[in-house]
Amino acid sequence: MDLLGEWPLEQTVAALSDMAVDVLRAATDRALADRPGDVRLAVIGMGKLGGRELNYASDVDILLVGEGDPAAVDRAGRSVLELAGRCFRVDPTLRPEGRDGSLVRSLAAYESYWERWADPWERQALLKAVPVVGDPDLGGGGSRPHKPWSGRRRSARTTCATCAS
């Protein structure tokens, strides 16, 4: 419809974002169908996906949160990337330590990294982080009393000093 000029930009980017979420949901469901029942996985939308602003040239930036047997959780995460990557350019490199870091981490491991090591840009990236599919409790969208994807609050003095250095 947007190619015919019938949809405004906001409707087009929302529809593309919804389609990416549908693809990630199907990929996650398929990846978990082949794994033991104790493997839990959540996909966190980052960047334009988290902001529901995907366009035709956008990467689909994600973080993967998992619990269970580490090898099985890693295989499930890799399966999600492979399956969803057939439809979109899925990019998991916003994770801690980028390509060198673990593909899937526990929520506690993410929080520990952000508390101790994260650069200011990594905290800023969390502003658009939203749990999109998978286990709602694991992704922070369920019964958790806090919102892990909003980042840690720091004093303005600490943040400004960090950015200035």
Beta strands, then each sheet from edge to edge (+ up, - down):
strand 1: 40-45
strand 2: 60-67
strand 3: 90-91
strand 4: 104-105
strand 5: 130-134
sheet 1: 3+ 2+ 1- 5+
sheet 2: 3+ 2+ 4+
end
